[in-house]
Amino acid sequence: MYQHDTRTASPRGPAAPRSFSERSYLVDIPERHKPRHGSCGIAGCMNIDGSLISGSKIEKMITTMSERENGLGSGFVAYGLFPDFADEYCMQFLFENEESQALTEETLSEWVYMIKDEKVPTFPQSGMSPPFPLVWRYFVRPKTGTEAYVRTGLSEEDYMVRLVMSINESVPGSYCVSSGKDMAVFKGSGYAREIAKFYNISRYKGCMWLSHSRFPTNSPGWWAGSHPISILDWSVCHNGEITSYGVNRKLVEMAGYKCTLLTDSEVVTYLWDLMVRRHRLPVTATAFAMAPWYYRDIERLPEDERRLANQLRITYKEAFLNGPFSILVGRSDPVTMIALADRKKLRPLVMGESEDGNSVYAASEECAIKSVQYDAQIWATRAGNPAVVKLGEGIVRRGTEAPFLGAI
Amino acid sequence: MKDDNSTVVIDAGERNQLGHPLDYRELNRRIRKALSEGQERIVLMNVMGQRYIASATGSPGMRIEIHGTPGNDLGAFLNGGTLEVFGNAQDVTANTMNEGRIVVHGNSGDITGLAARGGTLLVKGNSGYRVGIHIKEFEGSGPSLVIGGFVNDYLGEYMAGGTILVMGINCPESPVGLNVGAGMHGGRIFVRGGLEGHQLGPGACLAELDERDAAAAEDLISQYEAAFAATVDRTVPLRKVMPLDSRPFRGHYDSTTI
């Protein structure tokens, strides 16, 4: 929500953008994107038995809600995408040019072994505003055997987080948009249907997809700031505003994360990584800390739960996401989809399940689900109550249960 | 196209040259065209998220059937007639409705009946958060919202008039969430089934139904039964939520006002 770097913003108004990450380009809204009305759209789908879903399905879901977006960002994330390289971290980058790619590769070679790299095919669409970034992916293994690694004292995952943060912060024109195993993020500035065509999303197949179409309200619409926002295998699609951004940002920055994407939504991704992966909190407890009950409602819980709820509110008060939001969160190992709305349900979120129970959906609007699964049974999660779906297990929580139910 | 009974059928599932689904503007343009030609019976097929359906239209004889999932703001500013949805409605159904009747054979989403000023909304199943927020009545005209199943928090928030009935059919627990009637200063909410004091929002209180309330509730229950061919058990008691005060903010901003 805050714009950190205004030094290059032009006071005289629009200037022709020279690069995809140029700051003046970020804040100028082209005429065709001038807001009418709308809000972000989110959509996700998953097959519980792990069977693969074509990208065209998620493309249909998110474009059904095209009335929500204004063409300033969209993105997709697929899990179960690289079975042949499932043990390597897949780092996918947006590069300004060959120079930023060379600088990035220099950094990468110090930190990781490169197993394979490839250009991600892109197909610029006539409606999109150039310049377009160079999209490249690297399958890497961290150099954990070296003395330099041992000296950092970091776990393998934290080492990867530090690498991503250092590239995003210090390599000009280079942004790592995803860095997890067996997954990748495809995002950019444009309408959902344009971004889907730009990456030709229908050529990919995954067992879970999340997607986002953007209506930026108080942060710039630009390529790396589009959703999903990802670190390691976490990805977050967010609809809403985080008004507590300053406090949340302090918490994640103290834990070593760097906020470089000029949007409030990135703190949500880092909070999930911090609380679930590093602090080993269960998903239900993390969701409660992000969207806690009022103290007067906590008083009505049974004693054990009341104590837990109060401890979470006090210990993780900086993780409380104030403001309206609904988020879709993805992670792998096992592939999991988490859907969560804020504690007053100020943003829409509905879930759907196919009749055979194998396909589970989440979206801002029911029409997104019904457009791909007409027989879907639809329900709405409750405020601040996470729905959790796991590969192989099914719907672990429907988002209507009592808090903390189901140790996940 | 027209069928024999001079009903206009519009297929909202048709695609344009680019393969995009029928835009809501085009759909509403066709509805208005049919109405302007005196065609008051309209059937919409394969609706998939098109917004603002039949908004600011309406005549006493208008009857629009909707098959599929209509988008947000269904029947916004409706001025009369009947909209009947065979499926679920999304968020903000009956936004600022003035007159007429919306019948949903399914569930409706959050903010159902936002700021309604008249007319009747009947939902067979459940609804979401902030149902009937800021509905109002004036000069003998007021909205009635009937939800067959349960609703969530902030039912009738800032309510200034009108009637809400939540029936809790097939709902073992309380059919309403927290903060019922928060900040309300007019109107009445009937809850069929469990309702405890802690569920009331600030400015609302529990009361017994008087004869006029009981008659109004019975009328709404009968309308629900007729619309959905249902039978509602009359032995489950009704509770009434009403405002503590018609002017809750008196003196808060200007101590000299009375």
Interface residues (C-beta under 8 A of the other chain):
Chain A: T63 T64 M65 S66 E67 R193 D297 R300 K344 K345 P348 V350 E365 E366 C367 A368 K370 S371 I378 A380 R382 A383
Chain B: H20 P21 Y24 M48 G49 R51 G68 T69 G71 N72 N88 Q90 D91 N107 G109 D110 G128 Y129 N152 D153 Y154 L178 H198
